[in-house]
Amino acid sequence: MASENALSAASSEGKVMSEWRDIETAPKDERVLISVRFGDGERETYLAFWSELDDGFRPEYAEMSVFDADSITHWMPLPKPPGEA
């Protein structure tokens, strides 16, 4: 699980090449980073995938089930892996 601060820092260093996008445009056939806003206003970022069974995004490594659709606001594609040297 990456924090938004870490993602912001990576972005400012040129390590993250994408911008956050509206969740309505998220693909349902690949893993993506999603931004989740919880009831207390705190925001966290998760690696997630679309679950046809649950009809929603599931976190890849967290011990929780599908996120409440209203709490997911944005997504970002994963960066391409580094090339071989």
C-alpha positions as CSV (number, residue, x, y, z in Angstrom):
1,M,0.0,0.0,0.0
2,A,1.5,3.3,-1.0
3,S,0.6,6.6,0.6
4,E,-0.4,9.6,-1.5
5,N,2.6,11.4,0.0
6,A,4.9,8.8,-1.5
7,L,3.2,9.0,-4.8
8,S,3.4,12.7,-4.8
9,A,7.1,12.6,-4.0
10,A,7.7,10.1,-6.8
11,S,5.7,12.2,-9.2
12,S,7.7,15.3,-8.4
13,E,10.9,13.3,-9.0
14,G,9.6,12.1,-12.4
15,K,9.1,8.5,-11.3
16,V,5.3,8.5,-11.8
17,M,4.4,9.6,-15.3
18,S,0.6,9.6,-15.0
19,E,-2.0,11.9,-13.5
20,W,-5.0,10.8,-11.4
21,R,-8.1,10.1,-13.5
22,D,-11.8,10.0,-12.7
23,I,-12.8,6.6,-11.4
24,E,-15.6,6.4,-14.0
25,T,-12.9,5.9,-16.7
26,A,-11.0,3.1,-14.9
27,P,-10.4,-0.1,-16.9
28,K,-11.9,-3.3,-15.6
29,D,-9.3,-5.6,-17.2
30,E,-6.1,-4.6,-15.5
31,R,-4.6,-3.8,-12.1
32,V,-4.6,-0.1,-11.2
33,L,-3.9,2.3,-8.3
34,I,-7.1,3.6,-6.8
35,S,-7.6,6.5,-4.4
36,V,-10.1,5.8,-1.6
37,R,-11.6,8.4,0.7
38,F,-12.8,7.1,4.0
39,G,-15.6,8.5,6.2
40,D,-13.2,10.5,8.3
41,G,-11.9,12.3,5.2
42,E,-8.6,10.4,5.2
43,R,-7.4,9.2,1.7
44,E,-5.3,6.2,1.0
45,T,-4.0,4.6,-2.2
46,Y,-4.3,0.9,-3.0
47,L,-3.2,-1.5,-5.8
48,A,-6.6,-3.0,-6.9
49,F,-8.3,-5.0,-9.5
50,W,-11.9,-5.2,-10.7
51,S,-13.9,-8.1,-9.4
52,E,-16.7,-9.3,-11.6
53,L,-17.9,-11.5,-8.7
54,D,-18.2,-8.5,-6.4
55,D,-18.9,-5.9,-9.1
56,G,-16.3,-3.6,-7.6
57,F,-12.7,-2.9,-7.1
58,R,-10.9,-5.2,-4.6
59,P,-7.6,-4.3,-3.0
60,E,-4.7,-6.5,-4.1
61,Y,-3.1,-7.0,-0.7
62,A,-5.3,-5.5,2.0
63,E,-7.4,-7.6,4.3
64,M,-10.7,-6.1,3.3
65,S,-13.3,-6.9,0.6
66,V,-14.7,-4.6,-2.1
67,F,-14.5,-0.9,-1.5
68,D,-17.8,1.1,-1.3
69,A,-18.1,2.5,-4.8
70,D,-18.8,6.0,-3.5
71,S,-15.4,6.0,-1.6
72,I,-13.3,5.4,-4.7
73,T,-12.8,8.7,-6.5
74,H,-9.8,8.3,-8.8
75,W,-7.5,5.8,-10.4
76,M,-4.0,5.8,-12.0
77,P,-2.4,3.2,-14.3
78,L,0.6,1.3,-13.1
79,P,3.9,2.4,-14.6
80,K,5.6,0.2,-17.1
81,P,8.3,-2.1,-15.5
82,P,11.9,-0.9,-16.1
83,G,13.6,-2.2,-19.2
84,E,16.5,-4.6,-19.0
85,A,20.0,-3.0,-18.8
